[in-house]
Amino acid sequence: MSKGVQFLMKKNKISSVLISRNGMLAGIVSIEDIMYSVAERANLDIVVDEIMHSPELTIDSERWLSDAITMLDRRKASHIIV
């Protein structure tokens, strides 16, 4: 994995990073993705595409919080992009 992702997360004390490709949102990488990847492979020498969630879970900012919670629950996700 690009060392930039985990160092960016550590430096900024954040738990996820949005990944773009050609200026478009391509997915999201979370600390959980990195932990599972390390546990399975004992190696961080992998590309971000292999561990990111894609398609990403998104919701419009005009939607209700209850809608976001329902989406997270149905998809068994921990992150949603607004």
N, CA, C and O atoms as a printed pandas DataFrame, in Angstrom:
     atom_number atom_name residue_name chain_id  residue_number  x_coord  y_coord  z_coord
0              1         N          MET        A               1    0.852   -1.172    0.000
1              2        CA          MET        A               1    0.000    0.000    0.000
2              3         C          MET        A               1    0.888    1.222    0.000
3              4         O          MET        A               1    1.964    1.223    0.600
4              5         N          SER        A               2    0.449    2.231   -0.655
5              6        CA          SER        A               2    1.205    3.471   -0.642
6              7         C          SER        A               2    1.393    3.918    0.796
7              8         O          SER        A               2    0.432    4.014    1.558
8              9         N          LYS        A               3    2.634    4.188    1.159
9             10        CA          LYS        A               3    2.899    4.612    2.534
10            11         C          LYS        A               3    2.209    5.918    2.844
11            12         O          LYS        A               3    1.996    6.244    4.012
12            13         N          GLY        A               4    1.857    6.673    1.818
13            14        CA          GLY        A               4    1.195    7.946    2.033
14            15         C          GLY        A               4   -0.114    7.824    2.781
15            16         O          GLY        A               4   -0.440    8.690    3.593
16            17         N          VAL        A               5   -0.873    6.771    2.529
17            18        CA          VAL        A               5   -2.191    6.630    3.152
18            19         C          VAL        A               5   -2.083    6.463    4.661
19            20         O          VAL        A               5   -2.691    7.232    5.406
20            21         N          GLN        A               6   -1.331    5.488    5.124
21            22        CA          GLN        A               6   -1.281    5.278    6.568
22            23         C          GLN        A               6   -0.582    6.417    7.295
23            24         O          GLN        A               6   -0.962    6.746    8.419
24            25         N          PHE        A               7    0.432    7.029    6.683
25            26        CA          PHE        A               7    1.104    8.153    7.325
26            27         C          PHE        A               7    0.213    9.388    7.348
27            28         O          PHE        A               7    0.235   10.145    8.319
28            29         N          LEU        A               8   -0.563    9.602    6.302
29            30        CA          LEU        A               8   -1.523   10.700    6.267
30            31         C          LEU        A               8   -2.546   10.538    7.389
31            32         O          LEU        A               8   -2.880   11.500    8.080
32            33         N          MET        A               9   -3.036    9.316    7.562
33            34        CA          MET        A               9   -4.024    9.052    8.600
34            35         C          MET        A               9   -3.427    9.273    9.986
35            36         O          MET        A               9   -4.066    9.874   10.849
36            37         N          LYS        A              10   -2.214    8.793   10.201
37            38        CA          LYS        A              10   -1.569    8.944   11.506
38            39         C          LYS        A              10   -1.269   10.406   11.796
39            40         O          LYS        A              10   -1.576   10.902   12.880
40            41         N          LYS        A              11   -0.675   11.095   10.839
41            42        CA          LYS        A              11   -0.285   12.494   11.023
42            43         C          LYS        A              11   -1.484   13.371   11.352
43            44         O          LYS        A              11   -1.400   14.245   12.215
44            45         N          ASN        A              12   -2.598   13.139   10.666
45            46        CA          ASN        A              12   -3.785   13.968   10.844
46            47         C          ASN        A              12   -4.783   13.404   11.847
47            48         O          ASN        A              12   -5.842   13.989   12.073
48            49         N          LYS        A              13   -4.444   12.265   12.448
49            50        CA          LYS        A              13   -5.295   11.615   13.447
50            51         C          LYS        A              13   -6.713   11.417   12.904
51            52         O          LYS        A              13   -7.702   11.809   13.525
52            53         N          ILE        A              14   -6.775   10.792   11.716
53            54        CA          ILE        A              14   -8.059   10.510   11.083
54            55         C          ILE        A              14   -8.198    9.005   10.875
55            56         O          ILE        A              14   -7.200    8.287   10.818
56            57         N          SER        A              15   -9.424    8.538   10.763
57            58        CA          SER        A              15   -9.645    7.096   10.678
58            59         C          SER        A              15   -9.989    6.617    9.276
59            60         O          SER        A              15  -10.169    5.420    9.057
60            61         N          SER        A              16  -10.081    7.543    8.322
61            62        CA          SER        A              16  -10.359    7.131    6.943
62            63         C          SER        A              16   -9.862    8.191    5.968
63            64         O          SER        A              16   -9.696    9.359    6.320
64            65         N          VAL        A              17   -9.627    7.750    4.728
65            66        CA          VAL        A              17   -9.146    8.640    3.670
66            67         C          VAL        A              17   -9.956    8.362    2.408
67            68         O          VAL        A              17  -10.160    7.208    2.031
68            69         N          LEU        A              18  -10.410    9.423    1.766
69            70        CA          LEU        A              18  -11.094    9.282    0.489
70            71         C          LEU        A              18  -10.043    9.120   -0.600
71            72         O          LEU        A              18   -9.026    9.813   -0.594
72            73         N          ILE        A              19  -10.284    8.218   -1.520
73            74        CA          ILE        A              19   -9.355    7.930   -2.610
74            75         C          ILE        A              19   -9.964    8.440   -3.914
75            76         O          ILE        A              19  -11.118    8.148   -4.230
76            77         N          SER        A              20   -9.175    9.204   -4.664
77            78        CA          SER        A              20   -9.670    9.696   -5.952
78            79         C          SER        A              20   -8.837    9.114   -7.082
79            80         O          SER        A              20   -7.667    8.773   -6.912
80            81         N          ARG        A              21   -9.468    9.014   -8.225
81            82        CA          ARG        A              21   -8.808    8.543   -9.440
82            83         C          ARG        A              21   -9.268    9.449  -10.566
83            84         O          ARG        A              21  -10.465    9.554  -10.835
84            85         N          ASN        A              22   -8.322   10.104  -11.225
85            86        CA          ASN        A              22   -8.636   11.035  -12.313
86            87         C          ASN        A              22   -9.617   12.115  -11.864
87            88         O          ASN        A              22  -10.512   12.504  -12.614
88            89         N          GLY        A              23   -9.440   12.595  -10.632
89            90        CA          GLY        A              23  -10.281   13.661  -10.117
90            91         C          GLY        A              23  -11.663   13.242   -9.667
91            92         O          GLY        A              23  -12.470   14.087   -9.281
92            93         N          MET        A              24  -11.950   11.951   -9.708
93            94        CA          MET        A              24  -13.264   11.442   -9.302
94            95         C          MET        A              24  -13.105   10.552   -8.068
95            96         O          MET        A              24  -12.093    9.868   -7.914
96            97         N          LEU        A              25  -14.098   10.569   -7.204
97            98        CA          LEU        A              25  -14.080    9.727   -6.017
98            99         C          LEU        A              25  -14.082    8.261   -6.426
99           100         O          LEU        A              25  -14.965    7.817   -7.160
100          101         N          ALA        A              26  -13.088    7.509   -5.947
101          102        CA          ALA        A              26  -12.966    6.099   -6.323
102          103         C          ALA        A              26  -13.302    5.166   -5.167
103          104         O          ALA        A              26  -13.708    4.027   -5.397
104          105         N          GLY        A              27  -13.142    5.621   -3.936
105          106        CA          GLY        A              27  -13.409    4.759   -2.796
106          107         C          GLY        A              27  -12.943    5.386   -1.498
107          108         O          GLY        A              27  -12.629    6.575   -1.444
108          109         N          ILE        A              28  -12.901    4.576   -0.457
109          110        CA          ILE        A              28  -12.494    5.028    0.872
110          111         C          ILE        A              28  -11.663    3.927    1.516
111          112         O          ILE        A              28  -11.969    2.744    1.371
112          113         N          VAL        A              29  -10.612    4.321    2.228
113          114        CA          VAL        A              29   -9.795    3.388    3.005
114          115         C          VAL        A              29   -9.928    3.782    4.459
115          116         O          VAL        A              29   -9.742    4.948    4.808
116          117         N          SER        A              30  -10.247    2.827    5.305
117          118        CA          SER        A              30  -10.395    3.098    6.732
118          119         C          SER        A              30   -9.307    2.360    7.512
119          120         O          SER        A              30   -8.635    1.478    6.979
120          121         N          ILE        A              31   -9.149    2.728    8.757
121          122        CA          ILE        A              31   -8.176    2.067    9.622
122          123         C          ILE        A              31   -8.502    0.578    9.726
123          124         O          ILE        A              31   -7.599   -0.251    9.835
124          125         N          GLU        A              32   -9.792    0.240    9.691
125          126        CA          GLU        A              32  -10.193   -1.159    9.739
126          127         C          GLU        A              32   -9.696   -1.916    8.512
127          128         O          GLU        A              32   -9.262   -3.063    8.620
128          129         N          ASP        A              33   -9.761   -1.275    7.344
129          130        CA          ASP        A              33   -9.265   -1.904    6.117
130          131         C          ASP        A              33   -7.781   -2.221    6.241
131          132         O          ASP        A              33   -7.330   -3.300    5.854
132          133         N          ILE        A              34   -7.037   -1.282    6.777
133          134        CA          ILE        A              34   -5.590   -1.479    6.947
134          135         C          ILE        A              34   -5.320   -2.576    7.957
135          136         O          ILE        A              34   -4.450   -3.418    7.733
136          137         N          MET        A              35   -6.048   -2.586    9.069
137          138        CA          MET        A              35   -5.839   -3.616   10.093
138          139         C          MET        A              35   -6.126   -5.003    9.546
139          140         O          MET        A              35   -5.342   -5.925    9.771
140          141         N          TYR        A              36   -7.238   -5.171    8.829
141          142        CA          TYR        A              36   -7.568   -6.476    8.262
142          143         C          TYR        A              36   -6.548   -6.906    7.220
143          144         O          TYR        A              36   -6.201   -8.084    7.131
144          145         N          SER        A              37   -6.076   -5.965    6.445
145          146        CA          SER        A              37   -5.082   -6.268    5.423
146          147         C          SER        A              37   -3.791   -6.761    6.051
147          148         O          SER        A              37   -3.204   -7.740    5.590
148          149         N          VAL        A              38   -3.351   -6.086    7.100
149          150        CA          VAL        A              38   -2.124   -6.492    7.786
150          151         C          VAL        A              38   -2.314   -7.852    8.438
151          152         O          VAL        A              38   -1.421   -8.697    8.384
152          153         N          ALA        A              39   -3.473   -8.071    9.055
153          154        CA          ALA        A              39   -3.734   -9.349    9.711
154          155         C          ALA        A              39   -3.733  -10.507    8.716
155          156         O          ALA        A              39   -3.247  -11.597    9.020
156          157         N          GLU        A              40   -4.276  -10.266    7.536
157          158        CA          GLU        A              40   -4.349  -11.316    6.523
158          159         C          GLU        A              40   -3.028  -11.545    5.809
159          160         O          GLU        A              40   -2.706  -12.677    5.448
160          161         N          ARG        A              41   -2.264  -10.489    5.603
161          162        CA          ARG        A              41   -1.068  -10.600    4.766
162          163         C          ARG        A              41    0.236  -10.334    5.502
163          164         O          ARG        A              41    1.309  -10.674    5.005
164          165         N          ALA        A              42    0.153   -9.727    6.686
165          166        CA          ALA        A              42    1.355   -9.329    7.444
166          167         C          ALA        A              42    2.289   -8.512    6.556
167          168         O          ALA        A              42    3.509   -8.672    6.601
168          169         N          ASN        A              43    1.688   -7.628    5.742
169          170        CA          ASN        A              43    2.473   -6.898    4.759
170          171         C          ASN        A              43    1.698   -5.650    4.347
171          172         O          ASN        A              43    0.508   -5.724    4.042
172          173         N          LEU        A              44    2.376   -4.509    4.339
173          174        CA          LEU        A              44    1.740   -3.281    3.874
174          175         C          LEU        A              44    2.146   -2.932    2.450
175          176         O          LEU        A              44    1.822   -1.850    1.960
176          177         N          ASP        A              45    2.843   -3.828    1.789
177          178        CA          ASP        A              45    3.305   -3.579    0.434
178          179         C          ASP        A              45    2.228   -3.986   -0.570
179          180         O          ASP        A              45    2.420   -4.892   -1.381
180          181         N          ILE        A              46    1.083   -3.290   -0.494
181          182        CA          ILE        A              46   -0.038   -3.555   -1.386
182          183         C          ILE        A              46   -0.589   -2.222   -1.880
183          184         O          ILE        A              46   -0.377   -1.185   -1.252
184          185         N          VAL        A              47   -1.283   -2.253   -2.984
185          186        CA          VAL        A              47   -1.872   -1.018   -3.508
186          187         C          VAL        A              47   -3.198   -0.726   -2.825
187          188         O          VAL        A              47   -3.912   -1.639   -2.409
188          189         N          VAL        A              48   -3.513    0.539   -2.717
189          190        CA          VAL        A              48   -4.731    0.973   -2.041
190          191         C          VAL        A              48   -5.971    0.364   -2.688
191          192         O          VAL        A              48   -6.927    0.024   -1.991
192          193         N          ASP        A              49   -5.967    0.223   -4.012
193          194        CA          ASP        A              49   -7.123   -0.355   -4.712
194          195         C          ASP        A              49   -7.529   -1.713   -4.155
195          196         O          ASP        A              49   -8.702   -2.082   -4.222
196          197         N          GLU        A              50   -6.573   -2.462   -3.606
197          198        CA          GLU        A              50   -6.871   -3.806   -3.108
198          199         C          GLU        A              50   -7.643   -3.804   -1.804
199          200         O          GLU        A              50   -8.298   -4.795   -1.479
200          201         N          ILE        A              51   -7.584   -2.703   -1.037
201          202        CA          ILE        A              51   -8.245   -2.718    0.267
202          203         C          ILE        A              51   -9.337   -1.673    0.427
203          204         O          ILE        A              51  -10.094   -1.725    1.396
204          205         N          MET        A              52   -9.439   -0.726   -0.498
205          206        CA          MET        A              52  -10.444    0.323   -0.333
206          207         C          MET        A              52  -11.850   -0.208   -0.610
207          208         O          MET        A              52  -12.039   -1.169   -1.356
208          209         N          HIS        A              53  -12.819    0.443    0.011
209          210        CA          HIS        A              53  -14.222    0.133   -0.259
210          211         C          HIS        A              53  -14.632    0.866   -1.521
211          212         O          HIS        A              53  -14.452    2.079   -1.632
212          213         N          SER        A              54  -15.169    0.145   -2.445
213          214        CA          SER        A              54  -15.644    0.753   -3.675
214          215         C          SER        A              54  -16.715   -0.159   -4.259
215          216         O          SER        A              54  -16.434   -1.353   -4.359
216          217         N          PRO        A              55  -17.874    0.256   -4.643
217          218        CA          PRO        A              55  -18.240    1.657   -4.666
218          219         C          PRO        A              55  -18.453    2.181   -3.251
219          220         O          PRO        A              55  -18.897    1.460   -2.356
220          221         N          GLU        A              56  -18.133    3.417   -3.084
221          222        CA          GLU        A              56  -18.243    4.048   -1.774
222          223         C          GLU        A              56  -19.708    4.306   -1.430
223          224         O          GLU        A              56  -20.555    4.426   -2.315
224          225         N          LEU        A              57  -19.988    4.388   -0.152
225          226        CA          LEU        A              57  -21.342    4.653    0.328
226          227         C          LEU        A              57  -21.477    6.159    0.493
227          228         O          LEU        A              57  -20.737    6.768    1.265
228          229         N          THR        A              58  -22.416    6.761   -0.226
229          230        CA          THR        A              58  -22.596    8.218   -0.180
230          231         C          THR        A              58  -24.042    8.575    0.129
231          232         O          THR        A              58  -24.963    7.791   -0.095
232          233         N          ILE        A              59  -24.209    9.790    0.653
233          234        CA          ILE        A              59  -25.547   10.316    0.921
234          235         C          ILE        A              59  -25.509   11.826    0.710
235          236         O          ILE        A              59  -24.503   12.471    1.006
236          237         N          ASP        A              60  -26.579   12.377    0.210
237          238        CA          ASP        A              60  -26.691   13.815    0.000
238          239         C          ASP        A              60  -26.841   14.517    1.346
239          240         O          ASP        A              60  -27.472   13.984    2.259
240          241         N          SER        A              61  -26.272   15.695    1.469
241          242        CA          SER        A              61  -26.310   16.432    2.739
242          243         C          SER        A              61  -27.721   16.879    3.129
243          244         O          SER        A              61  -27.955   17.245    4.281
244          245         N          GLU        A              62  -28.648   16.853    2.195
245          246        CA          GLU        A              62  -30.030   17.245    2.483
246          247         C          GLU        A              62  -30.862   16.100    3.067
247          248         O          GLU        A              62  -31.991   16.317    3.507
248          249         N          ARG        A              63  -30.309   14.881    3.072
249          250        CA          ARG        A              63  -31.048   13.721    3.605
250          251         C          ARG        A              63  -31.052   13.756    5.132
251          252         O          ARG        A              63  -30.237   14.448    5.742
252          253         N          TRP        A              64  -31.950   13.024    5.733
253          254        CA          TRP        A              64  -32.078   12.946    7.186
254          255         C          TRP        A              64  -31.004   12.038    7.772
255          256         O          TRP        A              64  -30.526   11.118    7.108
256          257         N          LEU        A              65  -30.631   12.302    9.015
257          258        CA          LEU        A              65  -29.666   11.458    9.724
258          259         C          LEU        A              65  -30.170   10.027    9.805
259          260         O          LEU        A              65  -29.389    9.082    9.686
260          261         N          SER        A              66  -31.456    9.866   10.006
261          262        CA          SER        A              66  -32.028    8.513   10.081
262          263         C          SER        A              66  -31.809    7.750    8.775
263          264         O          SER        A              66  -31.622    6.533    8.797
264          265         N          ASP        A              67  -31.829    8.451    7.636
265          266        CA          ASP        A              67  -31.550    7.810    6.349
266          267         C          ASP        A              67  -30.116    7.300    6.307
267          268         O          ASP        A              67  -29.859    6.195    5.830
268          269         N          ALA        A              68  -29.177    8.110    6.810
269          270        CA          ALA        A              68  -27.766    7.714    6.835
270          271         C          ALA        A              68  -27.569    6.495    7.738
271          272         O          ALA        A              68  -26.844    5.567    7.382
272          273         N          ILE        A              69  -28.205    6.499    8.888
273          274        CA          ILE        A              69  -28.095    5.376    9.820
274          275         C          ILE        A              69  -28.651    4.105    9.190
275          276         O          ILE        A              69  -28.060    3.034    9.328
276          277         N          THR        A              70  -29.774    4.215    8.505
277          278        CA          THR        A              70  -30.366    3.064    7.830
278          279         C          THR        A              70  -29.424    2.513    6.765
279          280         O          THR        A              70  -29.232    1.301    6.662
280          281         N          MET        A              71  -28.830    3.422    5.964
281          282        CA          MET        A              71  -27.888    2.984    4.926
282          283         C          MET        A              71  -26.688    2.271    5.534
283          284         O          MET        A              71  -26.270    1.223    5.042
284          285         N          LEU        A              72  -26.133    2.837    6.605
285          286        CA          LEU        A              72  -24.978    2.217    7.273
286          287         C          LEU        A              72  -25.338    0.835    7.795
287          288         O          LEU        A              72  -24.564   -0.112    7.655
288          289         N          ASP        A              73  -26.511    0.727    8.396
289          290        CA          ASP        A              73  -26.947   -0.546    8.957
290          291         C          ASP        A              73  -27.173   -1.590    7.866
291          292         O          ASP        A              73  -26.726   -2.730    7.997
292          293         N          ARG        A              74  -27.853   -1.216    6.809
293          294        CA          ARG        A              74  -28.139   -2.161    5.722
294          295         C          ARG        A              74  -26.877   -2.659    5.032
295          296         O          ARG        A              74  -26.801   -3.823    4.639
296          297         N          ARG        A              75  -25.895   -1.788    4.884
297          298        CA          ARG        A              75  -24.657   -2.148    4.195
298          299         C          ARG        A              75  -23.589   -2.663    5.163
299          300         O          ARG        A              75  -22.501   -3.050    4.738
300          301         N          LYS        A              76  -23.895   -2.668    6.452
301          302        CA          LYS        A              76  -22.925   -3.093    7.480
302          303         C          LYS        A              76  -21.625   -2.297    7.327
303          304         O          LYS        A              76  -20.526   -2.850    7.390
304          305         N          ALA        A              77  -21.782   -0.980    7.124
305          306        CA          ALA        A              77  -20.648   -0.083    6.916
306          307         C          ALA        A              77  -20.411    0.768    8.152
307          308         O          ALA        A              77  -21.292    0.914    9.000
308          309         N          SER        A              78  -19.219    1.325    8.245
309          310        CA          SER        A              78  -18.894    2.200    9.366
310          311         C          SER        A              78  -18.632    3.628    8.928
311          312         O          SER        A              78  -18.494    4.517    9.768
312          313         N          HIS        A              79  -18.559    3.863    7.607
313          314        CA          HIS        A              79  -18.305    5.206    7.091
314          315         C          HIS        A              79  -19.256    5.516    5.953
315          316         O          HIS        A              79  -19.626    4.644    5.167
316          317         N          ILE        A              80  -19.644    6.785    5.884
317          318        CA          ILE        A              80  -20.490    7.245    4.777
318          319         C          ILE        A              80  -19.958    8.605    4.335
319          320         O          ILE        A              80  -19.573    9.428    5.165
320          321         N          ILE        A              81  -19.940    8.829    3.046
321          322        CA          ILE        A              81  -19.445   10.089    2.498
322          323         C          ILE        A              81  -20.621   10.997    2.207
323          324         O          ILE        A              81  -21.578   10.611    1.535
324          325         N          VAL        A              82  -20.532   12.212    2.725
325          326        CA          VAL        A              82  -21.614   13.196    2.548
326          327         C          VAL        A              82  -21.183   14.189    1.493
327          328         O          VAL        A              82  -21.931   15.113    1.173
